[in-house]
Amino acid sequence: SYSFVMNMPVSKNKTVGSLTGKITSTEKNNLEGILVLLDDHIAMTNEKGVFHFYNLKPKTYRLYIKQSSLPKGKIIVQQQPSDIDIFPNKETEVFFVMGNTGSLYGKVTFEETTLIQSSKFIKKLPNLIVKISKEDKFYYTKTDKDGQFWFKELTPGEWTVELIVKNLLNDFTFSETQKTISILSNEEIKAV
C-alpha cells in the first residue's frame, strides 16, 4: 500500500444544500427503516427516526414518506407530499409526526317496499360503490352482499362518505347518500 501526504485545503461546496428530518411518535419505537423520498433521492430513517439528504442542488423538492414502509396501523399525520425548498450552503430541517390510524365500518341497510309485486320484479340490494374523501384524498370500495364496507388506515379527522348511486335512482330511493364522519385515532367508527 502507498500513502501520499497532500498538503491541500479541504473546503465545503457552498453551492449545494442539505436536508435533515426526523419522524417522531408517542411510542418512540418502530422509527427505523422508514423510506423517505425526495424527488429521485431516497433515504431511510435510523432508530431515532432521523434521515439525511446531502449535496442537493438548490431548488424546491417534493418530500414523501412511503406509507408501505410505516408500521401497521400507523400513518404520517401531516399532509403529503410536502414541498421543501433547499438553499445553497444551508441545512434545511423538517419534522413529521407518526400517529395511529383510524378505520370505518359501514353498512347500507335495505328495506323492501310493502307493495305486492311479481317475484320476477323484486329488487335485491345491489353492490354499491362507496367513496370516502378528505381534502384531496379519496378512496373507493364496494359493498359486499350484505351491504357492508370497510376503510382502514385512515388519517384522523373529518371524512365525507358518499354512496355512488346515480344509476340506481330509477329502481331505489335513498334516505341519504352522504355523511360526514369523524375518524379517531386507533378506533373503528361505525356508519349506517
Backbone as CSV, one residue per row, in Angstrom:
resi,resn,N_x,N_y,N_z,CA_x,CA_y,CA_z,C_x,C_y,C_z
1,SER,0.854,-1.186,0.000,0.000,0.000,0.000,0.891,1.236,0.000
2,TYR,0.403,2.281,-0.566,1.121,3.546,-0.639,0.288,4.614,0.037
3,SER,0.945,5.544,0.622,0.225,6.700,1.168,0.953,7.955,0.742
4,PHE,0.187,8.939,0.352,0.730,10.220,-0.067,0.174,11.297,0.838
5,VAL,1.006,12.172,1.281,0.564,13.312,2.068,0.428,14.483,1.111
6,MET,-0.769,14.958,0.983,-1.016,16.085,0.093,-1.400,17.274,0.944
7,ASN,-0.673,18.293,0.821,-0.889,19.478,1.654,-1.840,20.440,0.940
8,MET,-3.116,20.032,0.823,-4.093,20.897,0.164,-5.290,21.118,1.089
9,PRO,-5.855,22.310,1.056,-7.005,22.594,1.934,-8.266,21.900,1.442
10,VAL,-9.070,21.488,2.368,-10.369,20.899,2.046,-11.418,21.972,2.301
11,SER,-12.281,22.200,1.318,-13.304,23.225,1.503,-14.687,22.627,1.246
12,LYS,-15.646,23.246,1.843,-17.026,22.811,1.700,-17.594,23.376,0.403
13,ASN,-18.367,22.558,-0.303,-19.043,23.015,-1.506,-20.212,23.900,-1.084
14,LYS,-20.098,25.181,-1.350,-21.106,26.138,-0.885,-22.240,26.349,-1.885
15,THR,-22.240,25.575,-2.964,-23.300,25.730,-3.957,-24.434,24.722,-3.753
16,VAL,-24.278,23.803,-2.802,-25.307,22.792,-2.546,-25.835,22.926,-1.119
17,GLY,-26.986,22.342,-0.888,-27.584,22.360,0.437,-27.851,20.948,0.921
18,SER,-28.439,20.830,2.091,-28.754,19.506,2.639,-30.087,19.573,3.380
19,LEU,-30.614,18.398,3.649,-31.892,18.290,4.346,-31.760,17.241,5.435
20,THR,-32.159,17.606,6.633,-32.212,16.677,7.750,-33.646,16.662,8.248
21,GLY,-34.137,15.468,8.537,-35.507,15.362,9.017,-35.629,14.354,10.122
22,LYS,-36.753,14.415,10.805,-37.000,13.479,11.898,-38.482,13.131,11.931
23,ILE,-38.752,11.836,12.110,-40.115,11.350,12.302,-40.240,10.993,13.777
24,THR,-41.244,11.538,14.438,-41.447,11.252,15.856,-42.764,10.510,16.053
25,SER,-42.854,9.821,17.176,-44.065,9.086,17.532,-44.176,9.066,19.043
26,THR,-45.387,9.024,19.561,-45.557,8.995,21.018,-44.987,7.726,21.622
27,GLU,-44.997,6.606,20.856,-44.451,5.348,21.376,-42.927,5.302,21.335
28,LYS,-42.305,6.170,20.542,-40.849,6.258,20.414,-40.184,4.961,19.957
29,ASN,-40.930,4.071,19.285,-40.321,2.869,18.718,-40.842,2.690,17.296
30,ASN,-40.323,1.701,16.608,-40.685,1.436,15.202,-40.377,2.621,14.288
31,LEU,-39.329,3.374,14.597,-38.972,4.528,13.778,-37.872,4.208,12.770
32,GLU,-37.262,3.055,12.880,-36.148,2.690,11.999,-36.650,2.042,10.710
33,GLY,-35.991,2.377,9.592,-36.283,1.720,8.324,-37.438,2.305,7.543
34,ILE,-37.880,3.515,7.877,-38.951,4.165,7.124,-38.333,4.847,5.907
35,LEU,-38.911,4.594,4.727,-38.376,5.164,3.485,-38.903,6.578,3.278
36,VAL,-37.962,7.477,2.975,-38.291,8.873,2.704,-37.820,9.183,1.292
37,LEU,-38.722,9.704,0.455,-38.401,10.007,-0.939,-38.376,11.519,-1.130
38,LEU,-37.306,12.001,-1.745,-37.148,13.412,-2.064,-36.870,13.485,-3.554
39,ASP,-37.918,13.727,-4.362,-37.835,13.617,-5.825,-37.246,12.251,-6.175
40,ASP,-36.058,12.199,-6.773,-35.473,10.907,-7.141,-34.429,10.424,-6.133
41,HIS,-34.333,11.057,-4.965,-33.424,10.637,-3.897,-34.204,9.816,-2.873
42,ILE,-33.526,8.850,-2.248,-34.163,8.000,-1.240,-33.280,7.964,0.008
43,ALA,-33.905,8.071,1.167,-33.197,7.930,2.444,-34.025,7.017,3.339
44,MET,-33.358,6.509,4.382,-34.027,5.628,5.333,-33.752,6.158,6.743
45,THR,-34.776,6.086,7.590,-34.615,6.593,8.950,-33.776,5.640,9.797
46,ASN,-33.068,6.218,10.775,-32.331,5.389,11.740,-33.256,5.060,12.914
47,GLU,-32.717,4.444,13.964,-33.548,4.002,15.097,-34.221,5.159,15.829
48,LYS,-33.716,6.390,15.646,-34.329,7.563,16.278,-35.280,8.299,15.336
49,GLY,-35.467,7.762,14.117,-36.365,8.379,13.153,-35.738,9.499,12.342
50,VAL,-34.398,9.623,12.379,-33.685,10.704,11.687,-33.268,10.246,10.288
51,PHE,-33.369,11.155,9.321,-32.912,10.876,7.958,-32.181,12.101,7.413
52,HIS,-31.299,11.878,6.408,-30.477,12.948,5.832,-30.443,12.841,4.317
53,PHE,-30.374,13.997,3.664,-30.082,14.098,2.235,-28.971,15.136,2.100
54,TYR,-27.885,14.775,1.395,-26.740,15.669,1.236,-26.555,16.058,-0.226
55,ASN,-25.767,17.119,-0.452,-25.380,17.579,-1.794,-26.584,17.780,-2.714
56,LEU,-27.545,18.517,-2.229,-28.747,18.800,-3.012,-28.615,20.138,-3.727
57,LYS,-28.937,20.146,-5.009,-28.945,21.399,-5.764,-30.073,22.275,-5.223
58,PRO,-29.818,23.563,-5.113,-30.873,24.462,-4.613,-32.076,24.481,-5.551
59,LYS,-33.223,24.125,-5.038,-34.496,24.181,-5.751,-35.590,23.698,-4.798
60,THR,-36.819,23.599,-5.293,-37.925,23.071,-4.499,-38.082,21.589,-4.807
61,TYR,-38.054,20.768,-3.764,-38.189,19.313,-3.892,-39.521,18.881,-3.313
62,ARG,-39.981,17.710,-3.744,-41.174,17.094,-3.156,-40.735,15.982,-2.228
63,LEU,-41.147,16.056,-0.985,-40.790,15.069,0.031,-42.014,14.218,0.323
64,TYR,-41.808,12.902,0.343,-42.906,11.969,0.558,-42.404,10.814,1.409
65,ILE,-43.170,10.440,2.410,-42.825,9.293,3.251,-43.654,8.114,2.781
66,LYS,-42.982,7.027,2.441,-43.616,5.848,1.842,-44.502,5.165,2.886
67,GLN,-45.819,5.177,2.648,-46.782,4.596,3.591,-46.517,3.117,3.839
68,SER,-46.136,2.383,2.796,-45.923,0.936,2.957,-44.731,0.609,3.854
69,SER,-43.834,1.576,4.102,-42.694,1.320,4.984,-43.002,1.650,6.440
70,LEU,-44.155,2.243,6.697,-44.555,2.551,8.077,-45.072,1.284,8.757
71,PRO,-44.954,1.215,10.081,-45.523,0.059,10.791,-47.032,-0.021,10.579
72,LYS,-47.572,-1.220,10.714,-49.023,-1.437,10.514,-49.826,-0.582,11.481
73,GLY,-50.861,0.039,10.956,-51.733,0.871,11.783,-51.188,2.260,12.054
74,LYS,-50.115,2.649,11.377,-49.510,3.969,11.574,-49.619,4.781,10.294
75,ILE,-49.607,6.083,10.450,-49.696,6.995,9.314,-48.989,8.293,9.682
76,ILE,-48.498,9.002,8.683,-47.920,10.320,8.930,-49.077,11.307,9.016
77,VAL,-49.124,12.067,10.097,-50.262,12.940,10.367,-50.317,14.121,9.392
78,GLN,-49.153,14.679,9.031,-49.137,15.846,8.146,-49.539,15.484,6.722
79,GLN,-50.010,16.497,6.003,-50.374,16.347,4.596,-49.119,16.026,3.782
80,GLN,-49.248,15.073,2.863,-48.134,14.703,1.996,-48.577,14.720,0.554
81,PRO,-47.687,14.896,-0.413,-46.275,15.230,-0.249,-46.091,16.676,0.194
82,SER,-44.884,16.972,0.703,-44.541,18.321,1.159,-43.548,18.929,0.186
83,ASP,-43.691,20.205,-0.075,-42.709,20.919,-0.889,-41.648,21.490,0.037
84,ILE,-40.384,21.176,-0.258,-39.257,21.595,0.571,-38.311,22.438,-0.278
85,ASP,-37.997,23.631,0.189,-37.039,24.497,-0.507,-35.640,24.251,0.045
86,ILE,-34.699,23.952,-0.847,-33.301,23.749,-0.477,-32.513,24.968,-0.943
87,PHE,-31.708,25.512,-0.033,-30.909,26.705,-0.325,-29.423,26.349,-0.301
88,PRO,-28.594,27.079,-1.070,-27.160,26.782,-1.073,-26.538,27.045,0.293
89,ASN,-25.598,26.181,0.668,-24.820,26.315,1.903,-25.699,26.382,3.154
90,LYS,-26.831,25.683,3.117,-27.737,25.704,4.267,-28.333,24.324,4.485
91,GLU,-28.494,23.944,5.755,-29.162,22.684,6.076,-30.608,22.994,6.452
92,THR,-31.534,22.411,5.722,-32.960,22.589,5.988,-33.416,21.454,6.903
93,GLU,-34.298,21.776,7.850,-34.805,20.758,8.779,-36.309,20.598,8.610
94,VAL,-36.781,19.354,8.670,-38.211,19.061,8.633,-38.542,18.048,9.725
95,PHE,-39.771,18.121,10.221,-40.217,17.206,11.263,-41.586,16.650,10.891
96,PHE,-41.773,15.354,11.124,-43.040,14.688,10.862,-43.469,13.924,12.099
97,VAL,-44.778,13.784,12.267,-45.335,13.032,13.393,-46.044,11.805,12.847
98,MET,-45.692,10.641,13.418,-46.347,9.394,13.049,-47.419,9.102,14.102
99,GLY,-48.639,8.905,13.640,-49.742,8.640,14.564,-50.475,7.364,14.197
100,ASN,-51.444,7.030,15.006,-52.260,5.838,14.768,-53.371,6.154,13.776
101,THR,-53.698,5.176,12.967,-54.778,5.344,12.002,-56.113,5.016,12.653
102,GLY,-57.148,5.398,11.960,-58.498,5.008,12.357,-59.106,4.207,11.219
103,SER,-60.282,3.663,11.435,-60.941,2.910,10.366,-62.447,3.155,10.434
104,LEU,-63.104,2.807,9.343,-64.544,2.998,9.247,-65.188,1.695,8.801
105,TYR,-66.180,1.258,9.568,-67.021,0.129,9.159,-68.371,0.723,8.812
106,GLY,-68.895,0.384,7.647,-70.184,0.913,7.234,-71.126,-0.179,6.778
107,LYS,-72.404,0.133,6.804,-73.413,-0.814,6.334,-74.541,-0.028,5.687
108,VAL,-74.934,-0.503,4.511,-76.091,0.062,3.823,-77.245,-0.892,4.103
109,THR,-78.282,-0.399,4.751,-79.430,-1.250,5.060,-80.441,-1.160,3.922
110,PHE,-81.112,-2.257,3.681,-82.044,-2.371,2.562,-83.416,-2.722,3.104
111,GLU,-84.401,-1.922,2.747,-85.775,-2.195,3.156,-86.615,-2.394,1.906
112,GLU,-87.309,-3.526,1.867,-88.183,-3.793,0.721,-89.483,-3.014,0.887
113,THR,-90.064,-2.630,-0.244,-91.343,-1.927,-0.183,-92.438,-2.924,0.191
114,THR,-93.542,-2.406,0.654,-94.662,-3.272,1.044,-95.614,-3.523,-0.115
115,LEU,-95.294,-2.967,-1.291,-96.144,-3.199,-2.458,-96.071,-4.658,-2.885
116,ILE,-97.183,-5.204,-3.294,-97.198,-6.588,-3.765,-96.747,-6.590,-5.210
117,GLN,-95.715,-7.390,-5.476,-95.145,-7.444,-6.821,-94.970,-8.885,-7.235
118,SER,-94.831,-9.045,-8.507,-94.483,-10.361,-9.029,-93.054,-10.658,-8.594
119,SER,-92.756,-11.904,-8.287,-91.413,-12.266,-7.831,-90.351,-11.977,-8.887
120,LYS,-90.759,-11.850,-10.152,-89.807,-11.522,-11.219,-89.246,-10.113,-11.067
121,PHE,-90.016,-9.219,-10.438,-89.622,-7.811,-10.386,-89.081,-7.373,-9.028
122,ILE,-88.916,-8.298,-8.107,-88.395,-7.925,-6.792,-86.918,-7.553,-6.929
123,LYS,-86.586,-6.390,-6.399,-85.214,-5.890,-6.474,-84.432,-6.355,-5.250
124,LYS,-83.212,-6.742,-5.477,-82.292,-7.103,-4.392,-81.310,-5.955,-4.203
125,LEU,-80.697,-5.897,-3.041,-79.700,-4.868,-2.774,-78.489,-5.091,-3.685
126,PRO,-78.168,-4.121,-4.543,-77.010,-4.294,-5.418,-75.718,-3.986,-4.664
127,ASN,-74.591,-4.395,-5.227,-73.301,-3.966,-4.680,-73.136,-2.489,-5.030
128,LEU,-72.891,-1.673,-4.023,-72.771,-0.233,-4.221,-71.306,0.180,-4.158
129,ILE,-70.969,1.234,-4.890,-69.638,1.834,-4.794,-69.713,2.898,-3.705
130,VAL,-68.740,2.872,-2.780,-68.687,3.836,-1.681,-67.391,4.627,-1.820
131,LYS,-67.509,5.941,-1.710,-66.348,6.830,-1.807,-66.161,7.511,-0.465
132,ILE,-64.907,7.614,-0.019,-64.594,8.380,1.185,-63.545,9.414,0.790
133,SER,-63.726,10.652,1.249,-62.806,11.716,0.837,-62.530,12.684,1.985
134,LYS,-61.321,13.245,1.913,-60.892,14.278,2.866,-59.901,15.151,2.130
135,GLU,-60.217,16.418,1.962,-59.389,17.361,1.196,-59.123,16.781,-0.187
136,ASP,-57.863,16.515,-0.538,-57.581,15.993,-1.881,-57.353,14.485,-1.895
137,LYS,-57.629,13.801,-0.777,-57.503,12.341,-0.720,-58.878,11.722,-0.899
138,PHE,-58.947,10.644,-1.678,-60.210,9.923,-1.792,-59.926,8.462,-2.108
139,TYR,-60.800,7.593,-1.593,-60.684,6.156,-1.786,-62.064,5.594,-2.105
140,TYR,-62.070,4.468,-2.820,-63.317,3.799,-3.187,-63.289,2.371,-2.678
141,THR,-64.466,1.842,-2.394,-64.621,0.423,-2.098,-66.011,0.008,-2.561
142,LYS,-66.294,-1.274,-2.429,-67.581,-1.816,-2.869,-68.219,-2.534,-1.683
143,THR,-69.540,-2.441,-1.581,-70.232,-3.161,-0.514,-70.249,-4.650,-0.849
144,ASP,-70.279,-5.471,0.198,-70.405,-6.912,-0.031,-71.889,-7.265,-0.172
145,LYS,-72.220,-8.563,-0.234,-73.605,-8.996,-0.459,-74.551,-8.593,0.677
146,ASP,-73.986,-8.306,1.858,-74.807,-7.882,2.994,-74.856,-6.364,3.153
147,GLY,-74.258,-5.635,2.193,-74.260,-4.178,2.261,-73.175,-3.592,3.147
148,GLN,-72.186,-4.382,3.546,-71.128,-3.917,4.437,-69.918,-3.431,3.649
149,PHE,-69.199,-2.471,4.233,-67.952,-1.984,3.630,-67.008,-1.512,4.737
150,TRP,-65.702,-1.450,4.413,-64.669,-1.033,5.359,-63.667,-0.116,4.677
151,PHE,-63.160,0.842,5.435,-62.000,1.646,5.044,-61.040,1.579,6.228
152,LYS,-59.813,1.150,5.978,-58.825,1.016,7.052,-57.666,1.973,6.825
153,GLU,-56.905,2.211,7.872,-55.711,3.066,7.847,-56.014,4.462,7.309
154,LEU,-56.995,5.119,7.941,-57.362,6.488,7.588,-56.736,7.460,8.579
155,THR,-56.348,8.631,8.091,-55.843,9.660,8.995,-56.999,10.192,9.828
156,PRO,-56.763,10.475,11.104,-57.818,11.042,11.934,-58.289,12.385,11.377
157,GLY,-59.575,12.655,11.530,-60.156,13.910,11.057,-61.523,13.695,10.440
158,GLU,-62.044,14.747,9.817,-63.372,14.723,9.201,-63.283,14.152,7.788
159,TRP,-64.033,13.096,7.515,-64.097,12.458,6.193,-65.541,12.494,5.712
160,THR,-65.727,12.600,4.403,-67.052,12.547,3.798,-67.233,11.187,3.148
161,VAL,-68.288,10.456,3.550,-68.597,9.144,2.986,-69.789,9.332,2.058
162,GLU,-69.661,8.799,0.834,-70.700,9.015,-0.166,-70.996,7.723,-0.917
163,LEU,-72.288,7.436,-1.088,-72.707,6.309,-1.918,-72.835,6.801,-3.354
164,ILE,-72.244,6.087,-4.290,-72.358,6.436,-5.706,-73.606,5.726,-6.237
165,VAL,-74.694,6.492,-6.388,-75.997,5.890,-6.681,-76.647,6.432,-7.950
166,LYS,-75.937,7.204,-8.714,-76.521,7.886,-9.881,-77.339,6.949,-10.776
167,ASN,-76.822,5.767,-11.080,-77.510,4.843,-11.981,-78.584,4.000,-11.298
168,LEU,-78.774,4.177,-10.006,-79.721,3.339,-9.268,-80.998,4.074,-8.868
169,LEU,-81.066,5.372,-9.161,-82.196,6.170,-8.674,-83.531,5.814,-9.319
170,ASN,-83.532,5.126,-10.466,-84.792,4.690,-11.073,-85.414,3.527,-10.311
171,ASP,-84.579,2.698,-9.683,-85.066,1.495,-9.012,-85.097,1.584,-7.484
172,PHE,-84.335,2.512,-6.903,-84.216,2.583,-5.446,-84.330,4.032,-4.984
173,THR,-84.772,4.205,-3.748,-84.724,5.524,-3.108,-83.766,5.419,-1.929
174,PHE,-83.072,6.502,-1.655,-82.079,6.528,-0.582,-82.444,7.644,0.381
175,SER,-82.463,7.312,1.679,-82.764,8.339,2.676,-81.630,9.359,2.753
176,GLU,-80.397,8.907,2.548,-79.248,9.805,2.467,-78.140,9.095,1.695
177,THR,-77.369,9.867,0.978,-76.276,9.281,0.193,-74.917,9.822,0.619
178,GLN,-74.898,10.733,1.590,-73.627,11.324,2.015,-73.670,11.623,3.501
179,LYS,-72.543,11.363,4.175,-72.403,11.650,5.605,-71.009,12.170,5.867
180,THR,-70.881,13.031,6.871,-69.562,13.453,7.347,-69.285,12.688,8.633
181,ILE,-68.139,12.019,8.661,-67.779,11.145,9.781,-66.459,11.618,10.388
182,SER,-66.381,11.649,11.709,-65.119,11.965,12.391,-64.375,10.666,12.668
183,ILE,-63.218,10.508,12.026,-62.371,9.330,12.240,-61.419,9.634,13.385
184,LEU,-61.358,8.733,14.348,-60.492,8.911,15.514,-59.336,7.933,15.462
185,SER,-58.235,8.340,16.065,-57.039,7.516,16.131,-57.329,6.225,16.885
186,ASN,-56.885,5.111,16.325,-56.962,3.808,17.000,-58.387,3.340,17.260
187,GLU,-59.372,3.847,16.511,-60.765,3.421,16.726,-61.424,3.068,15.404
188,GLU,-62.370,2.126,15.457,-63.189,1.820,14.293,-64.523,2.503,14.473
189,ILE,-64.824,3.433,13.586,-66.073,4.181,13.647,-67.112,3.430,12.794
190,LYS,-68.347,3.433,13.244,-69.412,2.738,12.508,-70.348,3.753,11.861
191,ALA,-70.782,3.445,10.655,-71.734,4.292,9.943,-72.777,3.418,9.270
192,VAL,-74.050,3.752,9.435,-75.143,3.003,8.804,-75.909,3.964,7.916
